[in-house]
């Protein structure tokens, strides 16, 4: 097959990983955005979106030569909208060319033989490529792992990453790093050159690692069930044989496991992380555990000269996959800063909350509220049914009021459809409720609402709902 030479301005089909080809245009990358090392690729702006990505040359095909082929194999609505955007672009470009010709003729002069104008990211004409009423397709399944989201103001995409973040200092001493336009900009990051280790590839860890890899980080993975590592090895990760080995060969090691016991065992057990800690090595605990566990782990890591940070995450499997988690960090501030590119890859915002243990406390409070709220929603749905009211109408009314949210709509729809595929395990939210109640006891603070919700989740667990989604608490009310 003859080599196709592509250059800036060419229309192409770009393929990202296992996702279908998408129409785009090769454009000049921002000056501060480095080209991936060791890869021959072009920077592509995708039509129908406000997204960009580095695409390997072997994953690019000329637009016109392969248009019919691609249209036959892709039938989605967003795909068709993207193709329509390309056609609109071509019509506008042709119109400009004709305008130049007609102006030249009216003056009795030959029109200059100018090449077709190439639109850059900051060209106002690019606004014609998308529906102004449509939100950026951050949630589009074809793109959410890979694309480089930019600000609503095109010029901001050309600024260094440090200028596109804002730091929020609060009276409590907490700090938040987030995108200036409140949307994730994790695609525009320059990955740290530090070697990253990741332990635990569950619902949350899998999405986090995938985004770290796709944003160019060098990652070594380990999981108790080794088979879970295979997919990430195929995506470019390296395999660690034990937690100790990962900690010893990596500069920064993250862990994300199920509960306090698993977190302790990972560090203190045979071939555990502690055996691989040396002076300067960083360990980041992302599991949702109690403050006492965090204090213990911090002490043993720092006793070996290591640096410790806790960074539990608020979100779900879907948000983890989308790189839209909220990271709550506490501990060594320098580790937090060293992990900036990692946190930008996995989340939409991150908060630094001060000394170790504060993030665990905040995370337990947040999950206590979420778990109690979910149980109340389930109670409302079942009460509606018991009193002869339509559950769908209850949901419709709820979603038009002050409590309307994506969370409420998604969880209620899943309940009505009988779909309890886990996005966040029921057993984990019950664990968080239990830990939050214990934390309240230690602070001599009453938590009666959480205690009541905890009993409902315990009943759901007794009904074999532990490995289902938290919305399966509904079943505790109907059995």
C-alpha positions in Angstrom: 0.0 0.0 0.0 1.4 3.4 -1.0 2.3 5.8 1.8 -0.1 8.7 2.1 1.6 11.9 3.0 -0.5 14.1 5.3 0.0 17.7 6.3 -1.6 20.5 8.3 -5.0 21.4 6.9 -5.8 17.9 5.5 -9.2 16.4 6.3 -8.8 12.9 7.8 -10.4 10.0 9.5 -8.7 9.5 12.9 -9.0 6.3 14.9 -8.4 6.3 18.6 -7.7 2.9 20.2 -10.6 0.5 19.8 -13.1 3.3 19.0 -14.5 4.0 15.5 -12.8 6.4 13.1 -14.0 10.0 13.4 -13.7 12.9 10.9 -11.2 15.6 11.7 -8.6 18.1 10.4 -4.9 18.2 11.0 -4.1 21.4 12.8 -1.0 23.0 14.4 -0.8 22.0 18.1 -0.5 24.7 20.8 3.1 25.7 21.3 3.2 24.4 24.9 1.8 21.0 24.0 4.6 18.5 23.4 4.4 15.8 20.8 4.4 12.2 22.3 7.8 10.7 22.5 8.7 8.1 19.9 5.5 8.4 17.9 5.0 9.7 14.4 1.7 11.4 14.7 -0.4 14.5 13.8 -2.5 16.8 16.0 -6.1 16.5 14.9 -9.2 18.6 15.7 -12.4 16.5 15.5 -15.5 17.8 13.8 -18.7 18.1 15.7 -16.7 18.5 19.0 -14.4 20.9 20.7 -11.8 18.2 21.1 -8.3 17.4 19.8 -5.9 14.5 20.1 -2.5 13.3 18.9 -3.1 10.5 16.4 -0.5 8.1 15.1 0.0 8.3 11.3 -1.0 4.7 10.8 -4.4 5.5 12.4 -5.2 8.3 9.9 -6.8 8.1 6.5 -7.6 10.8 4.0 -11.2 12.0 4.4 -12.5 12.0 0.8 -10.9 8.7 -0.2 -12.5 6.8 2.6 -15.7 8.8 3.2 -18.2 6.2 1.7 -16.5 3.3 3.5 -16.7 5.1 6.9 -20.3 6.2 6.4 -21.3 2.6 5.8 -19.8 1.3 9.0 -20.8 4.1 11.4 -24.5 5.0 11.8 -24.6 6.9 15.1 -26.4 10.3 15.4 -23.3 12.1 16.7 -21.2 10.6 13.9 -23.7 11.9 11.3 -23.6 15.3 12.9 -19.8 15.3 12.7 -19.9 14.3 9.0 -22.5 17.1 8.4 -20.0 19.5 10.0 -17.3 18.5 7.6 -19.6 19.1 4.6 -20.6 22.5 6.1 -16.9 23.3 6.4 -16.2 22.3 2.8 -19.1 24.4 1.6 -17.9 27.5 3.5 -14.4 27.0 2.2 -15.6 26.7 -1.4 -17.7 29.8 -0.9 -14.7 31.8 0.3 -12.7 30.6 -2.8 -15.5 31.7 -5.1 -15.7 35.1 -3.4 -12.0 35.6 -4.0 -12.5 34.8 -7.7 -15.5 37.1 -8.1 -13.7 40.0 -6.4 -10.8 39.5 -8.7 -13.0 39.4 -11.8 -14.9 42.6 -10.8 -11.6 44.5 -10.7 -10.6 43.1 -14.1 -7.7 41.3 -12.5 -6.8 37.7 -12.3 -7.5 36.4 -8.9 -4.3 35.5 -7.0 -3.7 31.8 -6.9 -4.0 31.5 -3.1 -4.2 28.2 -1.3 -7.4 27.4 0.5 -7.5 29.1 3.9 -6.7 26.7 6.7 -8.8 27.3 9.8 -6.9 27.2 13.1 -8.4 26.5 16.5 -8.8 30.3 17.2 -10.5 31.0 13.8 -14.0 32.3 14.4 -15.3 30.2 11.5 -14.8 27.1 13.6 -18.0 28.0 15.5 -19.9 26.8 12.4 -18.7 23.3 13.1 -20.8 22.8 16.1 -24.3 23.4 17.3 -24.1 26.3 19.8 -26.9 24.8 21.9 -25.1 21.5 22.2 -22.7 20.8 25.1 -19.2 19.6 24.3 -19.4 15.9 23.8 -17.3 15.0 26.9 -19.7 12.2 27.6 -19.6 10.8 24.1 -18.4 7.2 24.5 -16.3 7.4 21.4 -14.2 10.1 22.9 -14.3 10.3 26.7 -11.1 8.4 27.3 -8.9 10.1 24.8 -9.8 13.6 23.7 -8.2 16.9 24.6 -11.0 19.2 25.8 -10.5 22.9 25.3 -12.0 26.0 26.9 -15.1 27.8 25.5 -12.6 30.6 24.6 -10.4 29.1 21.9 -7.4 31.3 22.7 -7.2 29.7 26.2 -6.3 26.4 24.6 -3.0 27.9 23.5 -2.0 28.9 27.1 0.4 26.9 29.3 -1.4 24.5 31.5 -0.4 26.5 34.6 -2.3 29.5 33.2 -5.5 27.5 32.5 -5.8 26.4 36.2 -7.0 28.4 39.0 -6.1 27.9 42.6 -8.8 28.4 45.2 -7.7 29.1 48.8 -10.2 28.8 51.5 -10.2 29.9 55.1 -9.8 26.3 56.1 -6.5 26.1 54.4 -7.8 23.8 51.6 -6.7 24.3 48.1 -8.5 23.3 44.8 -6.9 22.9 41.5 -9.4 22.9 38.7 -10.0 24.0 35.1 -10.6 27.7 34.8 -13.8 27.0 32.8 -15.0 24.3 35.3 -14.6 21.6 32.7 -11.9 18.9 32.6 -8.9 19.9 30.6 -7.0 16.6 31.3 -6.2 16.1 27.6 -4.0 19.1 27.4 -1.5 18.1 30.1 2.1 17.4 29.8 2.6 14.1 31.7 5.2 13.9 34.5 8.4 12.2 33.7 8.2 10.3 37.0 7.5 6.6 36.9 4.0 5.9 38.1 2.8 2.7 39.9 -0.8 1.7 40.4 -2.1 -1.0 42.7 -5.7 -2.2 42.4 -7.7 -2.4 39.2 -11.3 -2.4 40.4 -14.2 -0.3 39.3 -12.4 3.0 40.1 -8.8 2.0 39.5 -9.3 0.6 36.0 -10.6 3.9 34.7 -7.9 5.9 36.5 -5.1 3.8 35.0 -6.7 3.9 31.5 -6.7 7.7 31.7 -3.1 7.9 33.0 -1.9 5.8 30.1 -3.9 7.7 27.5 -2.5 11.0 28.7 1.1 9.7 28.3 2.2 8.6 31.7 4.5 5.6 32.2 2.6 3.3 34.5 3.4 0.0 36.1 0.4 -2.0 37.4 -0.3 -4.7 39.9 -3.6 -6.4 40.9 -4.4 -9.2 43.3 -6.2 -11.0 40.3 -3.4 -10.8 37.8 -5.6 -11.3 34.8 -7.0 -7.8 35.2 -3.6 -6.4 34.3 -3.7 -7.9 30.8 -5.8 -5.2 29.1 -3.6 -2.5 30.5 -0.4 -4.3 29.4 -1.9 -4.2 25.9 -2.4 -0.5 26.3 1.2 0.1 27.2 1.4 -0.5 31.0 4.2 -2.4 32.6 3.5 -5.4 34.9 4.7 -5.4 38.5 5.0 -8.8 40.2 4.4 -7.6 43.7 3.4 -4.3 45.5 6.9 -4.2 46.9 8.4 -4.4 43.4 6.1 -1.6 42.0 7.0 0.7 44.9 10.7 0.0 44.5 10.8 0.7 40.7 8.4 3.6 40.6 8.8 7.2 41.9 5.1 7.6 42.7 2.8 4.6 43.7 -1.0 4.9 43.9 -3.3 2.3 45.5 -7.0 2.0 45.3 -8.5 -0.9 47.1 -11.8 -1.8 48.8 -11.5 -1.2 52.5 -9.1 -0.5 55.5 -8.0 -4.1 55.8 -7.1 -4.3 52.2 -5.3 -1.0 52.4 -3.2 -2.1 55.4 -2.5 -5.6 53.9 -1.2 -4.0 50.7 1.3 -1.9 52.6 2.2 -4.1 55.6 1.6 -7.6 54.3 4.1 -10.0 52.6 5.8 -8.4 49.6 3.9 -5.3 50.6 4.6 -1.7 49.6 6.6 -0.9 52.7 9.3 -3.3 51.6 9.8 -1.3 48.4 9.8 2.2 50.1 13.1 4.1 50.0 13.9 7.7 50.9 12.0 10.0 48.5 9.6 7.4 47.2 6.0 8.6 47.1 2.9 6.6 48.2 -0.6 7.8 47.5 -3.6 6.1 49.2 -6.7 6.6 47.1 -8.9 4.1 48.9 -11.9 5.3 51.0 -10.8 4.4 54.5 -11.0 5.7 58.1 -8.7 8.5 59.3 -7.0 6.1 61.7 -5.9 3.8 58.9 -4.5 6.9 57.0 -2.6 8.0 60.1 -1.1 4.5 60.5 -0.1 4.2 56.8 1.4 7.7 56.8 3.5 6.9 59.8 5.0 3.7 58.5 5.7 5.2 55.0 7.4 8.3 56.4 9.4 6.1 58.9 11.2 4.6 55.9 11.9 8.1 54.4 9.0 7.9 52.1 6.5 10.7 51.3 2.8 10.1 51.9 -0.4 11.6 50.5 -4.0 10.4 50.8 -6.2 11.1 47.8 -9.6 9.3 47.9 -11.9 10.1 45.0 -15.6 11.1 44.8 -17.3 9.6 41.8 -18.3 6.4 40.1 -17.1 3.9 37.6 -18.5 6.0 34.7 -16.9 9.2 36.1 -13.6 7.3 36.5 -13.7 6.2 32.9 -14.5 9.7 31.8 -11.6 11.3 33.8 -14.1 13.3 35.7 -13.5 12.3 39.3 -13.1 14.8 42.2 -9.9 14.1 44.1 -9.6 15.0 47.8 -6.0 15.1 48.9 -4.2 15.6 52.2 -0.7 15.0 53.6 2.5 16.0 52.0 1.9 19.1 49.9 4.9 18.5 47.7 3.6 15.1 46.7 0.3 16.7 45.7 2.1 19.1 43.5 4.3 16.4 42.0 1.1 14.5 41.1 -0.5 17.4 39.3 -0.5 15.8 35.8 -1.8 12.6 37.2 -4.7 14.3 39.0 -5.5 16.3 35.9 -5.6 13.0 33.8 -8.0 11.3 36.2 -10.2 14.1 37.5 -12.0 17.3 36.7 -10.8 19.0 40.0 -8.7 18.2 43.0 -8.7 19.7 46.6 -5.8 19.8 49.0 -7.3 19.6 52.5 -4.2 19.9 54.8 -2.9 17.2 57.1 -3.2 13.5 56.5 -6.6 12.2 57.6 -8.6 15.3 56.6 -9.4 13.8 53.1 -10.6 10.5 54.7 -12.9 12.5 57.0 -14.3 14.6 54.1 -14.7 11.6 51.9 -16.7 9.7 54.5 -19.0 12.6 55.1 -19.7 12.9 51.4 -20.4 9.2 51.0 -22.5 9.3 54.1 -24.7 11.9 52.5 -24.8 10.1 49.2 -25.7 6.8 50.8 -28.4 8.3 52.9 -29.9 10.2 50.0 -29.9 7.0 47.8 -31.8 5.1 50.5 -34.3 7.9 50.8 -34.9 8.0 47.1 -35.5 4.2 47.1 -37.9 4.6 50.0 -39.8 7.3 48.1 -40.1 5.1 45.0 -41.4 2.1 47.0 -43.8 4.3 49.0 -45.2 5.7 45.7 -45.8 2.1 44.5 -47.4 1.1 47.8 -49.8 3.9 47.7 -50.9 3.4 44.1 -48.8 6.2 42.6 -46.8 5.9 39.4 -43.1 5.5 40.1 -42.3 7.0 36.7 -44.4 10.0 37.4 -42.7 10.4 40.8 -39.4 10.4 39.0 -40.6 12.9 36.4 -41.8 15.3 39.1 -38.6 14.8 41.1 -36.5 15.6 38.1 -38.4 18.9 37.4 -37.8 20.2 41.0 -35.0 21.4 43.1 -33.5 18.0 43.6 -33.1 17.3 39.9 -29.7 15.9 39.1 -28.0 13.4 36.8 -27.5 11.2 39.8 -31.2 11.0 40.7 -32.3 10.5 37.1 -29.7 7.8 36.4 -30.3 5.8 39.6 -34.0 6.0 39.5 -34.1 4.9 35.8 -31.8 2.0 36.7 -34.2 1.0 39.5 -37.3 1.1 37.2 -35.5 -0.9 34.6 -34.2 -3.4 37.1 -30.6 -2.6 36.1 -28.3 -2.8 39.1 -25.0 -3.2 37.3 -22.5 -1.7 39.7 -21.3 1.8 39.1 -20.4 2.0 42.8 -20.7 -1.2 44.9 -23.5 -1.3 47.5 -21.1 -3.1 49.9 -18.7 -0.2 49.7 -21.3 2.5 50.4 -22.4 0.5 53.4 -18.8 0.3 54.6 -18.5 4.1 54.2 -21.7 4.6 56.2 -20.4 2.4 59.0 -17.0 4.3 59.1 -18.8 7.6 59.0 -21.0 6.6 62.0 -17.9 5.5 63.9 -16.3 8.8 63.1 -19.3 10.6 64.5 -19.2 8.5 67.7 -15.5 9.4 68.2 -16.4 13.1 67.7 -19.5 12.7 70.0 -21.7 13.9 67.1 -25.0 12.2 66.4 -25.6 10.6 63.0 -29.2 9.2 63.3 -30.0 9.5 59.6 -26.8 7.7 58.5 -27.5 5.0 61.1 -31.0 4.4 59.8 -29.7 4.3 56.2 -26.9 1.9 57.3 -29.5 -0.6 58.5 -31.3 -0.5 55.2 -28.0 -1.2 53.3 -27.3 -4.1 55.8 -30.6 -5.6 54.9 -29.8 -5.2 51.2 -26.5 -7.0 51.8 -28.4 -9.8 53.5 -30.4 -10.1 50.3 -27.2 -10.7 48.3 -27.0 -7.2 46.9 -23.5 -6.5 48.0 -21.9 -6.7 44.5 -24.7 -4.7 42.8 -24.9 -0.9 42.5 -25.9 1.2 45.4 -29.3 1.7 43.8 -30.0 -2.0 44.7 -30.8 -0.7 48.2 -34.3 -0.4 46.6 -34.6 -4.2 47.0 -34.4 -3.9 50.8 -37.8 -2.3 50.7 -39.6 -4.8 48.4 -38.5 -8.0 50.1 
